[in-house]
Amino acid sequence: MTLRNATVEDLDAIMAIENRSFPSDAWSSETMAAELASPHGRYLVDEHEGAVVGYGGVRALQGSADADVQTIALLAEYRGQGRGRTLLRALLAAASERGAREIFLEVRADNPSAEGLYLAEGFEEIARRPHYYQPDDVDAIVMRRELQGHPVPGTTAEEAKS
């Protein structure tokens, strides 16, 4: 597993994973390109044998007290191997490095494996947004995790740059 900073050159590979992972509510390539170019975020790709097999992003304004995990996705054949956990930990470390003291995310209520990962990594459910994911009419579970005083185990954002 190799994590590195995502670039605009990764957009096609990211969008292929995005569309496979979220067929009914994938982000547009324009939205994803804007996220990759934003100075307020950090996007990483997971490579296996030179091919992008996953990605994740966090929005964390420098000096802001809070941050948001924007997305994490992996090709189906690479799930369940700890790659999502490693991506998440690198995103948490990036948010912490930018000064965030807490981090939020939304997860689909029909995705118990992702919810389980977030719970195992110290997130707690703080709210639900009914019918948030459209057109599937699926609730969003809003989750929160403190970053200050809770070190992020494993991969650091600095290690992810290599």
N, CA, C and O of each residue as an XYZ file, in Angstrom:
648
protein
N       0.845     -1.181      0.000
C       0.000      0.000      0.000
C       0.887      1.240      0.000
O       1.804      1.372      0.810
N       0.590      2.137     -0.924
C       1.314      3.392     -0.992
C       0.321      4.535     -0.996
O      -0.518      4.620     -1.892
N       0.399      5.418     -0.009
C      -0.411      6.630      0.013
C       0.449      7.778     -0.477
O       1.627      7.890     -0.135
N      -0.170      8.632     -1.291
C       0.509      9.837     -1.733
C      -0.534     10.920     -1.942
O      -1.731     10.644     -2.019
N      -0.058     12.164     -2.032
C      -0.963     13.264     -2.301
C      -1.600     13.088     -3.673
O      -0.926     12.744     -4.644
N      -2.895     13.325     -3.739
C      -3.605     13.265     -5.012
C      -3.303     14.513     -5.820
O      -3.086     15.588     -5.261
N      -3.291     14.369     -7.130
C      -3.095     15.496     -8.031
C      -4.234     15.506     -9.054
O      -5.016     14.559     -9.145
N      -4.307     16.573     -9.801
C      -5.328     16.673    -10.851
C      -5.146     15.545    -11.871
O      -6.116     15.108    -12.491
N      -3.916     15.076    -12.045
C      -3.665     13.963    -12.975
C      -4.340     12.666    -12.516
O      -4.517     11.747    -13.316
N      -4.717     12.585    -11.236
C      -5.405     11.400    -10.709
C      -6.918     11.457    -10.908
O      -7.617     10.500    -10.575
N      -7.433     12.562    -11.445
C      -8.878     12.772    -11.514
C      -9.617     11.633    -12.208
O     -10.635     11.174    -11.689
N      -9.145     11.158    -13.360
C      -9.852     10.090    -14.073
C      -9.924      8.818    -13.237
O     -10.975      8.180    -13.175
N      -8.821      8.440    -12.592
C      -8.809      7.234    -11.758
C      -9.726      7.402    -10.550
O     -10.451      6.480    -10.178
N      -9.688      8.587     -9.940
C     -10.558      8.866     -8.793
C     -12.022      8.794     -9.218
O     -12.848      8.208     -8.518
N     -12.340      9.391    -10.363
C     -13.741      9.397    -10.811
C     -14.231      7.996    -11.166
O     -15.407      7.690    -10.969
N     -13.359      7.146    -11.682
C     -13.759      5.760    -11.964
C     -14.149      5.053    -10.669
O     -15.139      4.322    -10.634
N     -13.373      5.270     -9.605
C     -13.687      4.671     -8.304
C     -14.931      5.319     -7.716
O     -15.793      4.627     -7.173
N     -15.032      6.632     -7.819
C     -16.202      7.374     -7.319
C     -17.488      6.842     -7.936
O     -18.457      6.576     -7.225
N     -17.499      6.686     -9.249
C     -18.716      6.231     -9.929
C     -19.057      4.775     -9.625
O     -20.232      4.412     -9.576
N     -18.046      3.946     -9.422
C     -18.309      2.551     -9.023
C     -18.797      2.472     -7.580
O     -19.688      1.684     -7.263
N     -18.208      3.294     -6.705
C     -18.529      3.233     -5.280
C     -19.861      3.886     -4.937
O     -20.559      3.439     -4.028
N     -20.210      4.933     -5.656
C     -21.417      5.707     -5.354
C     -22.245      5.896     -6.632
O     -22.395      7.021     -7.108
N     -22.781      4.808     -7.188
C     -23.414      4.892     -8.508
C     -24.592      5.859     -8.600
O     -24.827      6.435     -9.662
N     -25.325      6.044     -7.528
C     -26.509      6.904     -7.620
C     -26.264      8.338     -7.171
O     -27.076      9.220     -7.453
N     -25.159      8.584     -6.477
C     -24.928      9.949     -5.998
C     -23.449     10.352     -6.040
O     -22.956     11.049     -5.153
N     -22.762      9.905     -7.076
C     -21.348     10.254     -7.241
C     -21.191     11.753     -7.454
O     -22.062     12.412     -8.021
N     -20.068     12.274     -6.990
C     -19.734     13.669     -7.262
C     -19.434     13.811     -8.749
O     -19.030     12.849     -9.402
N     -19.629     14.992     -9.270
C     -19.260     15.266    -10.659
C     -17.743     15.420    -10.742
O     -17.080     15.687     -9.739
N     -17.208     15.251    -11.937
C     -15.761     15.434    -12.096
C     -15.369     16.882    -11.832
O     -14.254     17.147    -11.381
N     -16.271     17.823    -12.107
C     -15.984     19.232    -11.822
C     -15.862     19.475    -10.317
O     -14.964     20.184     -9.862
N     -16.778     18.879     -9.554
C     -16.727     19.021     -8.099
C     -15.456     18.395     -7.546
O     -14.787     18.982     -6.695
N     -15.128     17.212     -8.028
C     -13.926     16.526     -7.540
C     -12.668     17.306     -7.921
O     -11.745     17.419     -7.115
N     -12.623     17.838     -9.129
C     -11.462     18.625     -9.553
C     -11.291     19.850     -8.658
O     -10.172     20.204     -8.288
N     -12.407     20.496     -8.312
C     -12.343     21.661     -7.423
C     -11.833     21.261     -6.048
O     -11.060     22.000     -5.437
N     -12.253     20.110     -5.558
C     -11.765     19.621     -4.263
C     -10.259     19.362     -4.311
O      -9.532     19.739     -3.391
N      -9.797     18.726     -5.371
C      -8.371     18.422     -5.493
C      -7.528     19.699     -5.559
O      -6.395     19.723     -5.080
N      -8.075     20.743     -6.146
C      -7.328     21.997     -6.321
C      -7.431     22.926     -5.122
O      -6.662     23.882     -5.021
N      -8.356     22.670     -4.220
C      -8.593     23.583     -3.107
C      -7.431     23.573     -2.110
O      -6.924     22.511     -1.750
N      -7.014     24.764     -1.666
C      -5.966     24.816     -0.640
C      -6.486     24.441      0.747
O      -5.704     24.310      1.688
N      -7.788     24.270      0.874
C      -8.403     23.974      2.170
C      -8.586     22.481      2.418
O      -9.111     22.079      3.456
N      -8.158     21.676      1.479
C      -8.322     20.242      1.636
C      -7.028     19.502      1.427
O      -6.018     20.056      0.994
N      -7.095     18.242      1.749
C      -5.971     17.322      1.520
C      -6.570     16.031      1.002
O      -7.360     15.382      1.688
N      -6.191     15.661     -0.210
C      -6.656     14.417     -0.810
C      -5.471     13.498     -1.012
O      -4.396     13.921     -1.437
N      -5.687     12.237     -0.699
C      -4.674     11.205     -0.847
C      -5.200     10.125     -1.765
O      -6.406      9.888     -1.825
N      -4.305      9.469     -2.478
C      -4.669      8.280     -3.235
C      -3.885      7.100     -2.678
O      -2.766      7.241     -2.186
N      -4.506      5.947     -2.773
C      -3.897      4.674     -2.388
C      -3.542      3.965     -3.688
O      -4.406      3.714     -4.527
N      -2.276      3.648     -3.843
C      -1.825      2.953     -5.044
C      -1.428      1.517     -4.723
O      -0.886      1.218     -3.659
N      -1.712      0.655     -5.668
C      -1.263     -0.737     -5.609
C      -0.662     -1.051     -6.967
O      -1.352     -0.997     -7.986
N       0.622     -1.379     -6.983
C       1.351     -1.683     -8.218
C       1.161     -0.589     -9.260
O       0.965     -0.869    -10.443
N       1.223      0.663     -8.804
C       1.154      1.801     -9.706
C      -0.236      2.249    -10.121
O      -0.376      3.247    -10.828
N      -1.265      1.530     -9.693
C      -2.637      1.892    -10.052
C      -3.362      2.455     -8.831
O      -3.204      1.954     -7.718
N      -4.157      3.498     -9.052
C      -4.951      4.074     -7.973
C      -6.106      3.127     -7.676
O      -6.911      2.811     -8.552
N      -6.174      2.678     -6.413
C      -7.233      1.740     -6.004
C      -8.154      2.345     -4.950
O      -9.152      1.737     -4.564
N      -7.812      3.550     -4.485
C      -8.637      4.211     -3.486
C      -8.209      5.646     -3.313
O      -7.156      6.059     -3.799
N      -9.035      6.405     -2.615
C      -8.726      7.806     -2.351
C      -9.526      8.259     -1.145
O     -10.494      7.616     -0.740
N      -9.106      9.363     -0.589
C      -9.833      9.969      0.516
C      -9.475     11.431      0.599
O      -8.408     11.851      0.153
N     -10.382     12.208      1.179
C     -10.130     13.636      1.302
C     -10.682     14.207      2.582
O     -11.674     13.722      3.126
N     -10.024     15.243      3.053
C     -10.450     15.954      4.252
C     -10.437     17.444      3.943
O      -9.534     17.934      3.265
N     -11.426     18.154      4.433
C     -11.452     19.620      4.346
C     -11.073     20.125      5.724
O     -11.772     19.881      6.707
N      -9.949     20.836      5.779
C      -9.423     21.331      7.055
C      -8.736     22.661      6.798
O      -7.574     22.691      6.392
N      -9.430     23.745      7.025
C      -8.851     25.074      6.852
C      -7.760     25.269      7.886
O      -7.952     24.956      9.061
N      -6.629     25.778      7.462
C      -5.501     26.009      8.373
C      -5.957     26.852      9.553
O      -6.481     27.951      9.372
N      -5.756     26.336     10.770
C      -6.095     27.066     11.981
C      -7.536     26.940     12.436
O      -7.885     27.434     13.508
N      -8.372     26.300     11.659
C      -9.768     26.127     12.057
C      -9.870     25.047     13.133
O      -9.082     24.101     13.152
N     -10.830     25.195     14.010
C     -10.994     24.243     15.118
C     -11.613     22.926     14.669
O     -11.500     21.917     15.366
N     -12.269     22.929     13.505
C     -12.910     21.688     13.069
C     -12.574     21.375     11.620
O     -12.131     22.240     10.865
N     -12.794     20.131     11.253
C     -12.513     19.638      9.901
C     -13.587     18.627      9.538
O     -14.351     18.178     10.393
N     -13.636     18.272      8.256
C     -14.624     17.306      7.765
C     -13.961     16.292      6.850
O     -13.253     16.658      5.911
N     -14.195     15.013      7.130
C     -13.813     13.979      6.171
C     -14.818     14.100      5.035
O     -16.021     13.935      5.236
N     -14.316     14.389      3.845
C     -15.186     14.583      2.697
C     -15.595     13.259      2.071
O     -16.762     13.058      1.737
N     -14.630     12.355      1.910
C     -14.904     11.100      1.226
C     -13.759     10.122      1.428
O     -12.602     10.508      1.596
N     -14.113      8.858      1.405
C     -13.147      7.761      1.348
C     -13.790      6.696      0.474
O     -14.947      6.331      0.683
N     -13.049      6.200     -0.498
C     -13.580      5.137     -1.356
C     -12.441      4.251     -1.833
O     -11.330      4.716     -2.089
N     -12.740      2.980     -1.944
C     -11.790      1.987     -2.446
C     -12.504      1.095     -3.453
O     -13.706      0.853     -3.338
N     -11.763      0.611     -4.433
C     -12.324     -0.406     -5.311
C     -12.731     -1.604     -4.448
O     -12.050     -1.933     -3.477
N     -13.826     -2.243     -4.799
C     -14.392     -3.323     -3.980
C     -13.370     -4.408     -3.658
O     -13.355     -4.927     -2.542
N     -12.526     -4.754     -4.605
C     -11.573     -5.845     -4.383
C     -10.453     -5.484     -3.416
O      -9.670     -6.353     -3.034
N     -10.362     -4.222     -3.014
C      -9.330     -3.792     -2.068
C      -9.911     -3.438     -0.700
O      -9.181     -2.992      0.185
N     -11.197     -3.631     -0.522
C     -11.819     -3.358      0.776
C     -11.544     -4.522      1.732
O     -11.272     -5.645      1.308
N     -11.622     -4.227      3.022
C     -11.438     -5.269      4.026
C      -9.989     -5.641      4.267
O      -9.717     -6.669      4.888
N      -9.051     -4.834      3.791
C      -7.622     -5.113      3.940
C      -6.912     -4.093      4.833
O      -5.687     -4.109      4.948
N      -7.685     -3.210      5.461
C      -7.087     -2.178      6.299
C      -6.738     -0.906      5.554
O      -6.236      0.042      6.158
N      -6.991     -0.864      4.257
C      -6.654      0.315      3.452
C      -7.521      1.513      3.828
O      -7.020      2.635      3.912
N      -8.804      1.291      4.054
C      -9.691      2.382      4.446
C      -9.280      2.964      5.790
O      -9.300      4.180      5.976
N      -8.910      2.104      6.718
C      -8.453      2.548      8.039
C      -7.177      3.392      7.902
O      -7.052      4.435      8.544
N      -6.247      2.949      7.082
C      -5.007      3.691      6.885
C      -5.281      5.047      6.240
O      -4.704      6.054      6.650
N      -6.155      5.081      5.236
C      -6.546      6.356      4.622
C      -7.172      7.284      5.655
O      -6.821      8.461      5.741
N      -8.104      6.746      6.440
C      -8.780      7.552      7.462
C      -7.771      8.124      8.446
O      -7.822      9.313      8.760
N      -6.866      7.307      8.930
C      -5.874      7.776      9.903
C      -4.983      8.865      9.311
O      -4.621      9.813     10.008
N      -4.630      8.740      8.046
C      -3.817      9.773      7.405
C      -4.606     11.074      7.275
O      -4.038     12.156      7.422
N      -5.900     10.983      7.002
C      -6.738     12.182      6.909
C      -6.901     12.835      8.278
O      -6.880     14.061      8.388
N      -7.062     12.030      9.312
C      -7.152     12.568     10.669
C      -5.856     13.292     11.044
O      -5.888     14.365     11.647
N      -4.731     12.701     10.687
C      -3.441     13.323     10.980
C      -3.294     14.644     10.220
O      -2.779     15.617     10.770
N      -3.738     14.684      8.972
C      -3.658     15.920      8.187
C      -4.509     17.010      8.826
O      -4.079     18.161      8.909
N      -5.703     16.665      9.274
C      -6.574     17.646      9.931
C      -5.938     18.145     11.223
O      -5.969     19.340     11.515
N      -5.372     17.247     11.978
C      -4.717     17.610     13.230
C      -3.530     18.540     12.971
O      -3.335     19.514     13.698
N      -2.740     18.244     11.941
C      -1.595     19.084     11.589
C      -2.022     20.500     11.219
O      -1.263     21.449     11.415
N      -3.229     20.646     10.688
C      -3.728     21.972     10.307
C      -4.391     22.691     11.479
O      -4.894     23.804     11.324
N      -4.391     22.055     12.652
C      -4.893     22.704     13.858
C      -6.285     22.310     14.284
O      -6.788     22.834     15.277
N      -6.934     21.395     13.562
C      -8.291     20.980     13.936
C      -8.274     20.258     15.277
O      -7.374     19.469     15.564
N      -9.280     20.541     16.085
C      -9.429     19.869     17.381
C     -10.530     18.821     17.352
O     -10.595     17.953     18.224
N     -11.396     18.903     16.348
C     -12.428     17.880     16.178
C     -12.713     17.726     14.694
O     -12.467     18.629     13.894
N     -13.241     16.552     14.348
C     -13.497     16.251     12.948
C     -14.863     15.589     12.822
O     -15.283     14.824     13.690
N     -15.536     15.895     11.742
C     -16.884     15.401     11.480
C     -16.905     14.625     10.177
O     -16.010     14.756      9.342
N     -17.943     13.814     10.016
C     -18.203     13.137      8.748
C     -19.656     12.707      8.711
O     -20.329     12.649      9.739
N     -20.126     12.407      7.514
C     -21.429     11.769      7.333
C     -21.194     10.418      6.684
O     -20.333     10.278      5.815
N     -21.955      9.434      7.105
C     -21.882      8.104      6.513
C     -23.298      7.631      6.246
O     -24.217      7.909      7.016
N     -23.459      6.921      5.154
C     -24.780      6.397      4.801
C     -25.222      5.382      5.859
O     -24.436      4.539      6.292
N     -26.459      5.474      6.257
C     -26.998      4.547      7.257
C     -27.059      3.116      6.734
O     -27.181      2.179      7.524
N     -26.978      2.932      5.427
C     -26.991      1.584      4.858
C     -25.583      1.058      4.570
O     -25.410      0.149      3.758
N     -24.576      1.636      5.241
C     -23.191      1.207      5.065
C     -22.595      0.837      6.431
O     -21.770      1.575      6.970
N     -23.018     -0.315      6.990
C     -22.564     -0.680      8.337
C     -21.062     -0.935      8.439
O     -20.491     -0.745      9.513
N     -20.406     -1.357      7.366
C     -18.964     -1.583      7.470
C     -18.216     -0.263      7.641
O     -17.275     -0.187      8.431
N     -18.621      0.777      6.912
C     -17.979      2.090      7.090
C     -18.302      2.652      8.468
O     -17.423      3.191      9.141
N     -19.545      2.531      8.888
C     -19.924      3.020     10.218
C     -19.103      2.315     11.298
O     -18.642      2.950     12.246
N     -18.923      1.003     11.152
C     -18.128      0.239     12.114
C     -16.682      0.698     12.164
O     -16.088      0.767     13.240
N     -16.108      1.013     11.001
C     -14.740      1.532     10.958
C     -14.656      2.844     11.731
O     -13.751      3.035     12.544
N     -15.598      3.745     11.476
C     -15.555      5.047     12.137
C     -15.739      4.912     13.648
O     -15.067      5.601     14.416
N     -16.632      4.041     14.075
C     -16.809      3.813     15.510
C     -15.528      3.255     16.132
O     -15.121      3.673     17.215
N     -14.900      2.308     15.437
C     -13.662      1.701     15.938
C     -12.523      2.713     16.018
O     -11.597      2.545     16.811
N     -12.585      3.761     15.202
C     -11.549      4.790     15.190
C     -11.896      5.988     16.067
O     -11.275      7.045     15.954
N     -12.887      5.824     16.938
C     -13.165      6.845     17.937
C     -14.251      7.845     17.596
O     -14.476      8.783     18.361
N     -14.932      7.678     16.471
C     -16.044      8.564     16.140
C     -17.275      8.149     16.937
O     -17.421      6.990     17.324
N     -18.162      9.123     17.176
C     -19.432      8.835     17.823
C     -20.543      9.470     17.005
O     -20.359     10.524     16.396
N     -21.695      8.819     17.000
C     -22.851      9.380     16.310
C     -23.377     10.558     17.106
O     -23.588     10.458     18.315
N     -23.592     11.692     16.414
C     -24.134     12.868     17.098
C     -25.477     13.316     16.521
O     -26.188     14.102     17.148
N     -25.830     12.822     15.333
C     -27.100     13.225     14.727
C     -27.390     12.330     13.531
O     -26.551     11.547     13.084
N     -28.607     12.478     13.034
C     -29.011     11.825     11.776
C     -29.659     12.865     10.887
O     -30.377     13.749     11.356
N     -29.397     12.747      9.605
C     -30.042     13.609      8.615
C     -30.955     12.722      7.779
O     -30.490     12.000      6.897
N     -32.255     12.778      8.059
C     -33.184     11.904      7.327
C     -33.179     12.203      5.827
O     -33.165     13.359      5.404
N     -33.192     11.140      5.045
C     -33.332     11.225      3.580
C     -32.223     12.046      2.928
O     -32.443     12.649      1.877
N     -31.057     12.080      3.522
C     -29.953     12.932      3.056
C     -29.411     12.490      1.707
O     -29.185     13.318      0.824
N     -29.202     11.190      1.543
C     -28.614     10.682      0.303
C     -29.726     10.400     -0.700
O     -30.547      9.501     -0.517
N     -29.724     11.192     -1.756
C     -30.732     11.076     -2.799
C     -30.055     10.662     -4.101
O     -28.906     11.042     -4.328
N     -30.708      9.911     -4.950
C     -32.130      9.597     -4.928
C     -32.487      8.352     -4.117
O     -33.621      7.879     -4.195
N     -31.552      7.815     -3.347
C     -31.786      6.558     -2.629
C     -32.617      6.710     -1.368
O     -33.063      5.714     -0.799
N     -32.832      7.954     -0.919
C     -33.649      8.217      0.269
C     -33.061      7.546      1.519
O     -33.790      6.968      2.324
N     -31.747      7.633      1.665
C     -31.031      7.001      2.780
C     -30.589      8.082      3.759
O     -30.120      9.147      3.356
N     -30.744      7.797      5.044
C     -30.321      8.732      6.085
C     -28.800      8.837      6.138
O     -28.084      7.896      5.796
N     -28.325      9.994      6.572
C     -26.910     10.189      6.873
C     -26.736     10.130      8.384
O     -27.498     10.745      9.130
N     -25.741      9.396      8.822
C     -25.352      9.383     10.223
C     -24.213     10.394     10.353
O     -23.170     10.246      9.715
N     -24.414     11.410     11.171
C     -23.391     12.433     11.398
C     -22.548     11.967     12.586
O     -23.072     11.632     13.648
N     -21.232     11.956     12.378
C     -20.323     11.469     13.405
C     -19.255     12.514     13.697
O     -18.933     13.354     12.857
N     -18.717     12.441     14.908
C     -17.725     13.399     15.390
C     -16.644     12.656     16.164
O     -16.900     11.634     16.800
N     -15.426     13.197     16.093
C     -14.306     12.651     16.861
C     -13.418     13.808     17.295
O     -13.129     14.707     16.505
N     -12.991     13.785     18.540
C     -12.009     14.763     19.014
C     -10.642     14.366     18.475
O     -10.328     13.184     18.342
N      -9.841     15.372     18.170
C      -8.472     15.122     17.720
C      -7.461     15.508     18.779
O      -6.471     14.798     18.959
N      -7.672     16.606     19.485
C      -6.742     17.046     20.516
C      -6.821     16.091     21.700
O      -7.904     15.760     22.182
N      -5.666     15.664     22.152
C      -5.620     14.759     23.295
C      -5.905     13.312     22.929
O      -5.870     12.429     23.786
N      -6.189     13.069     21.646
C      -6.439     11.713     21.153
C      -5.533     11.484     19.957
O      -5.956     11.704     18.822
N      -4.305     11.050     20.176
C      -3.389     10.882     19.056
C      -3.945      9.915     18.022
O      -4.635      8.949     18.350
N      -3.629     10.200     16.779
C      -4.056      9.333     15.683
C      -3.040      8.206     15.573
O      -1.870      8.451     15.280
N      -3.482      6.963     15.809
C      -2.537      5.854     15.731
C      -2.171      5.527     14.289
O      -2.938      5.814     13.370
N      -1.021      4.938     14.094
C      -0.659      4.451     12.766
C      -0.118      5.538     11.867
O       0.659      6.390     12.298
N      -0.528      5.504     10.631
C      -0.006      6.365      9.589
C      -0.209      7.839      9.900
O      -1.312      8.254     10.257
N       0.832      8.618      9.770
C       0.723     10.063      9.899
C       0.617     10.671      8.500
O       0.967     10.033      7.507
N       0.141     11.884      8.439
C       0.042     12.555      7.147
C       1.428     12.734      6.535
O       1.582     12.664      5.315
N       2.438     12.966      7.375
C       3.800     13.130      6.857
C       4.276     11.836      6.193
O       4.903     11.880      5.135
N       3.984     10.693      6.803
C       4.351      9.409      6.207
C       3.610      9.198      4.909
O       4.138      8.551      4.004
N       2.402      9.720      4.785
C       1.596      9.513      3.580
C       2.154     10.261      2.382
O       1.801      9.947      1.246
N       3.021     11.248      2.610
C       3.579     12.012      1.500
C       4.583     11.198      0.703
O       4.836     11.497     -0.464
N       5.150     10.188      1.312
C       6.178      9.420      0.606
C       5.606      8.394     -0.335
O       6.357      7.676     -0.995
